[in-house]
Amino acid sequence: MNHNAIYALYPQVVTIDDTAGAFDVNGNKVEIDLAAVAAWVDPNAYKYKRAAEYPSIPDQLDLLYHGGMDAWKTAIQAVKDKYPKG
């Protein structure tokens, strides 16, 4: 189960058990629309993808030293273009 999607779509859910289901604060089972959960797109997904693909800080510093600000901006912008916001 996509826990992030369930929490985003069903704010009353406080506990999720992959086998038993989702439950509210009182322990009542919350019915989940699995199609809606599967269709949900994390609005912050681009942040995680960018973070994984940006050069490491030492590599960025090396790029700045050897290539200057323009080379650094080009490398960073390539990742931003690959994973745009929203």
Residue frames relative to the residue before (quaternion, step in Angstrom):
aa qw qx qy qz dx dy dz
M 1.0000 0.0000 0.0000 0.0000 0.00 0.00 0.00
N 0.4022 -0.6870 0.5522 0.2478 3.51 -1.12 0.73
H 0.2668 -0.8125 0.4998 0.1372 3.57 -0.02 1.31
N 0.6288 0.5383 -0.3449 0.4426 3.61 0.96 -0.79
A 0.6570 0.5045 -0.3097 0.4669 3.58 0.95 -0.85
I 0.6531 0.5138 -0.3199 0.4551 3.58 0.91 -0.86
Y 0.6716 0.4860 -0.3042 0.4693 3.59 0.87 -0.89
A 0.6634 0.5002 -0.3102 0.4620 3.60 1.01 -0.74
L 0.7385 0.4259 -0.2307 0.4690 3.58 0.92 -0.90
Y 0.7794 0.2240 -0.0969 0.5770 3.58 1.14 -0.64
P 0.1635 -0.8460 0.4995 0.0901 3.61 0.28 1.23
Q 0.6032 0.5663 -0.3637 0.4279 3.61 1.18 -0.36
V 0.5607 0.6029 -0.3886 0.4137 3.61 1.23 -0.33
V 0.0831 -0.8022 0.5907 0.0236 3.56 -0.91 1.00
T 0.7797 0.1844 -0.0997 0.5901 3.59 1.24 -0.41
I 0.0518 -0.7796 0.6239 0.0199 3.55 -1.01 0.86
D 0.0623 -0.7468 0.6620 0.0159 3.52 -0.98 0.98
D 0.4677 -0.7188 0.4355 0.2739 3.58 -0.57 1.12
T 0.7034 0.4328 -0.2611 0.4998 3.57 1.13 -0.51
A 0.7719 0.3863 -0.1913 0.4672 3.59 0.79 -1.03
G 0.5863 -0.5862 0.3780 0.4120 3.62 1.08 -0.59
A 0.6016 -0.5479 0.4449 0.3740 3.52 -1.33 -0.43
F 0.1229 -0.8148 0.5665 0.0098 3.54 -1.04 0.87
D 0.4286 -0.6822 0.5305 0.2637 3.54 -1.19 0.63
V 0.7668 -0.3884 0.2588 0.4407 3.57 -1.33 -0.03
N 0.6998 0.4522 -0.2622 0.4868 3.59 1.16 -0.56
G 0.5761 -0.6086 0.3691 0.4019 3.58 1.26 0.05
N 0.4640 0.6702 -0.4480 0.3672 3.58 1.28 0.16
K 0.4714 -0.6713 0.4949 0.2867 3.54 -0.99 0.84
V 0.2287 -0.7526 0.6070 0.1134 3.55 -0.99 0.94
E 0.3751 -0.7260 0.5315 0.2231 3.57 -0.75 1.05
I 0.1777 -0.8002 0.5715 0.0381 3.53 -0.81 1.11
D 0.3177 -0.7097 0.5985 0.1927 3.55 -1.01 0.90
L 0.3028 -0.8041 0.4850 0.1630 3.57 -0.16 1.29
A 0.5982 0.5505 -0.3669 0.4522 3.60 1.12 -0.55
A 0.6534 0.4982 -0.3102 0.4782 3.59 1.00 -0.81
V 0.6345 0.5214 -0.3237 0.4699 3.57 1.03 -0.79
A 0.6734 0.4947 -0.2943 0.4638 3.58 0.94 -0.87
A 0.6971 0.4758 -0.2681 0.4645 3.60 1.08 -0.71
W 0.5235 0.6635 -0.4052 0.3486 3.59 1.22 -0.40
V 0.1546 -0.7688 0.6163 0.0728 3.53 -0.99 0.91
D 0.4353 -0.7022 0.5038 0.2520 3.56 -0.75 1.07
P 0.3742 -0.7527 0.4904 0.2299 3.62 -0.58 1.08
N 0.6937 0.4473 -0.2745 0.4933 3.60 1.24 -0.25
A 0.3509 0.7737 -0.4750 0.2293 3.59 1.25 0.09
Y 0.6165 0.5601 -0.3589 0.4211 3.59 1.00 -0.76
K 0.6146 0.5628 -0.3523 0.4258 3.62 1.05 -0.70
Y 0.6762 0.4898 -0.2910 0.4671 3.56 0.93 -0.91
K 0.6559 0.5102 -0.3115 0.4609 3.57 0.99 -0.84
R 0.6432 0.5149 -0.3215 0.4666 3.57 1.00 -0.84
A 0.6629 0.5252 -0.3141 0.4313 3.57 0.84 -0.98
A 0.6702 0.5020 -0.2965 0.4593 3.57 1.02 -0.78
E 0.7589 0.4090 -0.2055 0.4632 3.58 1.08 -0.65
Y 0.5066 0.6299 -0.4452 0.3853 3.62 1.15 -0.32
P 0.5409 -0.5861 0.4742 0.3728 3.58 -1.12 0.57
S 0.5865 -0.5610 0.4339 0.3911 3.59 -1.15 0.52
I 0.6582 -0.5072 0.3691 0.4163 3.58 -1.22 0.39
P 0.6535 0.4879 -0.3482 0.4621 3.67 0.85 -0.76
D 0.6506 0.5032 -0.3232 0.4681 3.60 1.00 -0.76
Q 0.6374 0.5172 -0.3303 0.4660 3.59 1.03 -0.73
L 0.6513 0.5050 -0.3149 0.4707 3.59 0.98 -0.82
D 0.6326 0.5196 -0.3228 0.4750 3.56 1.04 -0.79
L 0.6410 0.5180 -0.3165 0.4697 3.57 1.00 -0.83
L 0.6378 0.5160 -0.3223 0.4723 3.59 0.98 -0.80
Y 0.6799 0.5021 -0.2962 0.4448 3.57 0.86 -0.96
H 0.7782 0.3671 -0.1852 0.4747 3.57 0.80 -1.04
G 0.8026 0.3064 -0.1491 0.4897 3.59 0.99 -0.74
G 0.4705 -0.6876 0.4348 0.3417 3.55 1.24 -0.27
M 0.7498 -0.4231 0.2912 0.4171 3.50 -1.39 0.14
D 0.6382 0.5420 -0.3391 0.4289 3.61 0.96 -0.77
A 0.6541 0.5028 -0.3133 0.4703 3.60 0.97 -0.83
W 0.6441 0.5170 -0.3152 0.4676 3.57 1.02 -0.83
K 0.6613 0.5059 -0.3034 0.4634 3.59 0.89 -0.95
T 0.6384 0.5301 -0.3267 0.4524 3.59 0.98 -0.80
A 0.6657 0.4996 -0.3031 0.4641 3.60 0.93 -0.89
I 0.6746 0.4807 -0.2925 0.4778 3.59 0.93 -0.88
Q 0.6661 0.5118 -0.3088 0.4461 3.59 0.91 -0.87
A 0.5899 0.5689 -0.3703 0.4374 3.61 1.09 -0.61
V 0.6625 0.4769 -0.3028 0.4919 3.59 0.99 -0.80
K 0.6439 0.5205 -0.3234 0.4581 3.60 0.94 -0.83
D 0.6613 0.4986 -0.3057 0.4697 3.58 1.01 -0.79
K 0.6405 0.5311 -0.3188 0.4540 3.58 1.05 -0.75
Y 0.7901 0.1551 -0.0649 0.5895 3.60 1.06 -0.80
P 0.0718 -0.8370 0.5418 0.0257 3.61 0.29 1.21
K 0.5974 -0.5386 0.4422 0.3967 3.56 -1.25 0.40
G 0.8524 0.1490 -0.1158 0.4877 3.50 -1.20 0.73
